[in-house]
Amino acid sequence: MQILDGKALSNTIKEEIATEVVQIVANGGKAPHLAAILVGDNPASQSYVRSKTRSCEKVGFKSTLVKLEATISEADLLAEIEKLNNDADIDGFIVQLPLPKHIDENKVTLAVDPKKDVDGFHPVNIGRMTLGLPAYHPATPHGIVQLLKRNNIETSSKNCVIVGRSNIVGTPLSILLTRNANPGNCTVTLCHSRTADLKHETLQADILVAAIGRPEFITADMVKPGAVVIDVGINRVNADNEKGYKLVGDVAYNQVAEKCSWITPVPGGVGPLTVTSLLSNTLRASKGEIY
């Protein structure tokens, strides 16, 4: 069993981005500028945004945080988004999810200018990705693809089973892994809550991706010997330590690791690459590579 070390790969990619930014600035260009809108005080969202800010500093990006109260109206939030759409200095921005229940996330997604949609959630970018056109790919699926590619994991003609069909991870990843590309050319099965015999499906997987949001849901008896296991989950469970909790994935790591050829740890697997992918998209936006 080998570890798919997302943290180490993230650091490598950040170094590559930082080197390119230095060159851009030296040639008279401007540093890429990433902004984030944070609504409310969700601890997980705050932590994620802080991580993005630190990463921007590390690679030489400018960063802006727009902090808004949880009580903000939908109309006022849409107005803030329009300000960022029209700010020529900002290359890309994200609206941190989840949003308060009184705000329609679909309206928010549609309000973001596709040219600045470095989260890759806008239907224009999803459509372009589906057609194989240049697009900003959703950050987590893009990170998973990079993890496979840079570790030279063969995907062509392999069976890939994805557990979880969210618009953020499962569905776009299924598109990326079926493309005629490298990585790609997988035969993908996208499983979900209505899948009749999930264990039967997961046992067919050469590459198994768990993105269901249930702590340690994937157990050893659900994994084919020698499979590559990608664990997207980050779940807090009670623990007898100073914090009172620990982070675990959607995979029962201690059970499953013994059966795998490769596996991502939690934390330190997919998570760091999500932020790195956001930086990569912002760099591309600053260079006008997509639109």
C-alpha positions as CSV (number, residue, x, y, z in Angstrom):
1,M,0.0,0.0,0.0
2,Q,1.3,3.5,-0.9
3,I,0.0,6.8,0.3
4,L,-1.3,9.4,-2.1
5,D,0.2,12.4,-0.3
6,G,-2.0,15.4,-1.2
7,K,-0.2,17.7,1.1
8,A,3.2,17.1,-0.5
9,L,1.8,17.4,-4.0
10,S,0.0,20.6,-3.0
11,N,3.2,22.1,-1.8
12,T,4.9,21.2,-5.1
13,I,2.2,22.8,-7.2
14,K,2.2,25.9,-5.0
15,E,6.0,26.2,-5.6
16,E,5.4,25.9,-9.4
17,I,2.7,28.6,-9.2
18,A,4.8,30.9,-7.1
19,T,7.7,30.6,-9.6
20,E,5.4,31.6,-12.4
21,V,3.9,34.6,-10.5
22,V,7.4,35.9,-9.8
23,Q,8.1,35.7,-13.6
24,I,4.9,37.5,-14.4
25,V,5.5,40.3,-12.0
26,A,9.2,40.6,-13.2
27,N,7.9,41.0,-16.7
28,G,5.7,43.9,-15.7
29,G,2.4,42.0,-15.2
30,K,0.2,42.1,-12.2
31,A,-0.1,39.5,-9.5
32,P,-3.2,37.3,-9.7
33,H,-6.0,38.5,-7.4
34,L,-8.4,36.0,-5.7
35,A,-11.4,37.2,-3.7
36,A,-13.7,35.3,-1.4
37,I,-17.2,36.1,-0.1
38,L,-17.9,34.6,3.3
39,V,-21.4,34.8,4.6
40,G,-21.9,34.2,8.4
41,D,-19.6,32.5,10.8
42,N,-19.6,28.8,10.0
43,P,-16.4,27.5,11.6
44,A,-15.5,25.1,8.7
45,S,-16.1,27.9,6.2
46,Q,-13.9,30.3,8.1
47,S,-11.1,27.7,8.4
48,Y,-11.3,27.0,4.7
49,V,-11.2,30.7,3.7
50,R,-8.2,31.3,6.1
51,S,-6.4,28.4,4.3
52,K,-7.1,30.1,1.0
53,T,-5.8,33.4,2.2
54,R,-2.6,31.8,3.5
55,S,-2.1,30.0,0.3
56,C,-2.5,33.2,-1.7
57,E,0.2,34.8,0.3
58,K,2.5,31.8,-0.2
59,V,2.3,32.0,-4.0
60,G,2.4,35.7,-4.3
61,F,-1.3,36.3,-5.1
62,K,-3.3,39.3,-3.9
63,S,-6.4,38.2,-1.8
64,T,-9.5,40.0,-0.7
65,L,-12.1,38.7,1.8
66,V,-15.6,40.1,1.7
67,K,-17.1,39.2,5.1
68,L,-20.9,39.5,5.3
69,E,-23.4,38.9,8.1
70,A,-25.5,35.7,8.0
71,T,-28.6,38.0,8.0
72,I,-27.7,39.6,4.7
73,S,-30.5,39.6,2.2
74,E,-30.3,37.7,-1.0
75,A,-30.5,40.9,-3.0
76,D,-27.7,42.5,-1.1
77,L,-25.5,39.4,-1.6
78,L,-26.1,39.4,-5.3
79,A,-25.1,43.1,-5.3
80,E,-21.8,42.2,-3.7
81,I,-21.2,39.6,-6.3
82,E,-21.9,42.1,-9.1
83,K,-19.3,44.4,-7.5
84,L,-16.7,41.7,-7.8
85,N,-17.8,40.9,-11.4
86,N,-17.1,44.5,-12.3
87,D,-13.8,44.9,-10.4
88,A,-11.2,44.7,-13.1
89,D,-8.4,44.0,-10.6
90,I,-10.0,40.8,-9.4
91,D,-9.3,37.8,-11.6
92,G,-11.5,35.3,-9.9
93,F,-13.6,34.9,-6.8
94,I,-15.6,32.3,-4.9
95,V,-18.7,32.5,-2.7
96,Q,-18.0,30.1,0.2
97,L,-20.7,27.5,0.7
98,P,-22.9,26.6,2.4
99,L,-25.0,29.8,2.5
100,P,-27.8,30.6,5.0
101,K,-31.1,28.9,4.2
102,H,-32.8,32.1,3.1
103,I,-30.4,32.5,0.2
104,D,-30.9,30.5,-3.1
105,E,-27.5,28.9,-3.8
106,N,-28.5,28.4,-7.5
107,K,-29.2,32.2,-7.9
108,V,-25.8,32.9,-6.4
109,T,-24.0,30.5,-8.7
110,L,-25.6,31.9,-11.7
111,A,-24.8,35.5,-10.6
112,V,-21.0,34.9,-10.8
113,D,-19.4,35.9,-14.1
114,P,-18.2,32.6,-15.7
115,K,-14.9,34.3,-16.5
116,K,-14.3,34.8,-12.8
117,D,-15.9,31.5,-11.7
118,V,-12.7,29.9,-10.4
119,D,-14.8,27.5,-8.3
120,G,-15.9,26.0,-11.6
121,F,-19.6,25.8,-10.5
122,H,-21.3,28.0,-13.1
123,P,-23.3,26.1,-15.7
124,V,-21.2,27.7,-18.5
125,N,-18.0,26.2,-17.1
126,I,-19.7,22.8,-16.4
127,G,-21.0,22.8,-19.9
128,R,-17.7,23.6,-21.4
129,M,-16.0,21.0,-19.3
130,T,-18.6,18.4,-20.5
131,L,-17.9,19.3,-24.1
132,G,-14.1,19.1,-23.6
133,L,-13.7,22.8,-24.1
134,P,-11.3,24.9,-22.0
135,A,-13.0,25.6,-18.7
136,Y,-12.5,26.2,-15.0
137,H,-12.9,22.7,-13.4
138,P,-14.5,22.3,-10.0
139,A,-11.6,22.4,-7.5
140,T,-11.9,19.1,-5.7
141,P,-12.4,17.0,-8.9
142,H,-9.5,18.8,-10.5
143,G,-7.3,18.1,-7.5
144,I,-8.2,14.4,-7.7
145,V,-7.3,14.3,-11.3
146,Q,-3.9,15.9,-10.5
147,L,-3.3,13.4,-7.7
148,L,-3.8,10.5,-10.2
149,K,-1.8,12.1,-12.9
150,R,1.2,13.1,-10.9
151,N,1.5,9.7,-9.2
152,N,1.3,8.0,-12.6
153,I,-1.8,6.0,-11.7
154,E,-3.2,4.4,-14.8
155,T,-6.8,5.2,-15.5
156,S,-7.3,4.1,-19.1
157,S,-9.7,1.1,-19.3
158,K,-10.0,1.0,-15.6
159,N,-13.3,0.7,-13.7
160,C,-13.9,3.7,-11.5
161,V,-16.7,3.8,-9.0
162,I,-17.7,7.1,-7.4
163,V,-19.9,7.0,-4.3
164,G,-21.7,10.3,-4.1
165,R,-23.3,12.3,-7.0
166,S,-23.0,15.9,-5.7
167,N,-22.6,18.7,-8.2
168,I,-19.4,19.7,-6.4
169,V,-17.5,16.4,-6.5
170,G,-19.1,13.2,-7.8
171,T,-20.9,14.4,-11.0
172,P,-18.1,16.6,-12.4
173,L,-15.4,14.0,-11.5
174,S,-17.4,11.3,-13.4
175,I,-17.2,13.6,-16.5
176,L,-13.5,14.3,-16.1
177,L,-12.6,10.6,-15.7
178,T,-14.6,9.5,-18.8
179,R,-12.9,12.0,-21.1
180,N,-10.6,10.9,-23.9
181,A,-7.6,12.2,-22.0
182,N,-4.9,11.3,-19.5
183,P,-6.1,10.9,-16.8
184,G,-9.4,9.6,-18.2
185,N,-10.8,6.9,-20.4
186,C,-12.3,5.2,-17.3
187,T,-15.5,3.3,-17.3
188,V,-17.3,5.2,-14.5
189,T,-20.2,4.1,-12.3
190,L,-21.7,6.9,-10.3
191,C,-23.4,5.5,-7.2
192,H,-25.8,7.3,-4.8
193,S,-28.5,6.7,-2.2
194,R,-30.7,4.8,-4.6
195,T,-28.1,2.4,-5.8
196,A,-29.5,-1.1,-5.2
197,D,-26.4,-3.0,-4.2
198,L,-23.7,-0.6,-3.4
199,K,-21.2,-3.2,-2.1
200,H,-21.5,-5.1,-5.4
201,E,-20.7,-1.9,-7.3
202,T,-17.7,-0.9,-5.2
203,L,-16.2,-4.3,-5.4
204,Q,-15.8,-3.8,-9.2
205,A,-13.7,-0.7,-8.7
206,D,-10.1,-0.4,-9.8
207,I,-10.4,3.2,-8.6
208,L,-12.9,3.9,-5.8
209,V,-13.8,7.5,-4.9
210,A,-15.7,8.0,-1.6
211,A,-17.5,11.4,-1.5
212,I,-20.7,10.6,0.4
213,G,-20.2,12.6,3.6
214,R,-20.6,9.6,6.1
215,P,-17.8,8.8,8.5
216,E,-15.9,5.6,7.7
217,F,-18.8,4.4,5.5
218,I,-16.6,2.4,3.1
219,T,-15.3,-0.7,4.9
220,A,-12.8,-3.3,3.9
221,D,-15.4,-5.8,2.6
222,M,-16.5,-3.2,0.0
223,V,-13.1,-2.8,-1.5
224,K,-11.4,-4.9,-4.2
225,P,-7.9,-6.0,-3.4
226,G,-5.3,-3.7,-5.0
227,A,-7.8,-0.9,-5.6
228,V,-6.8,2.8,-5.6
229,V,-9.0,4.5,-3.0
230,I,-9.6,8.2,-3.0
231,D,-11.3,9.5,0.2
232,V,-12.9,12.9,-0.3
233,G,-14.7,12.9,3.1
234,I,-13.8,15.1,6.0
235,N,-15.9,14.3,9.0
236,R,-15.7,15.3,12.7
237,V,-16.3,12.4,15.1
238,N,-16.1,12.4,18.9
239,A,-12.7,11.5,20.3
240,D,-11.0,11.3,23.7
241,N,-8.5,14.1,23.2
242,E,-8.0,17.8,23.9
243,K,-10.2,18.9,21.1
244,G,-12.9,16.4,21.8
245,Y,-13.0,15.3,18.2
246,K,-10.9,13.9,15.4
247,L,-11.2,14.1,11.6
248,V,-12.0,11.0,9.6
249,G,-12.8,10.3,6.0
250,D,-15.6,8.4,4.3
251,V,-13.3,5.4,4.3
252,A,-12.5,3.2,7.3
253,Y,-8.8,3.9,6.7
254,N,-7.3,1.3,9.1
255,Q,-9.4,-1.5,7.6
256,V,-9.1,-0.5,4.0
257,A,-5.5,0.5,3.7
258,E,-4.3,-3.1,4.0
259,K,-6.2,-4.0,0.8
260,C,-5.2,-1.0,-1.3
261,S,-2.5,-0.3,-3.8
262,W,-2.9,3.4,-3.1
263,I,-5.0,5.4,-0.6
264,T,-5.4,9.0,0.4
265,P,-5.2,9.9,4.1
266,V,-7.6,12.2,6.0
267,P,-6.4,14.8,6.6
268,G,-3.6,15.4,4.1
269,G,-5.1,13.7,1.0
270,V,-7.6,15.4,-1.3
271,G,-8.2,18.5,0.9
272,P,-5.0,20.4,0.3
273,L,-5.4,19.9,-3.5
274,T,-8.8,21.6,-3.4
275,V,-7.2,24.9,-2.4
276,T,-4.3,24.4,-4.8
277,S,-6.8,23.8,-7.7
278,L,-8.4,27.1,-6.8
279,L,-5.1,28.9,-7.1
280,S,-4.4,27.2,-10.5
281,N,-7.8,28.3,-11.8
282,T,-7.1,31.9,-10.6
283,L,-3.7,31.9,-12.3
284,R,-5.3,30.8,-15.6
285,A,-8.0,33.5,-15.2
286,S,-5.3,36.2,-14.7
287,K,-3.6,35.1,-18.0
288,G,-6.9,34.9,-19.9
289,E,-6.3,31.3,-20.8
290,I,-10.0,30.2,-20.8
291,Y,-12.1,33.0,-22.2
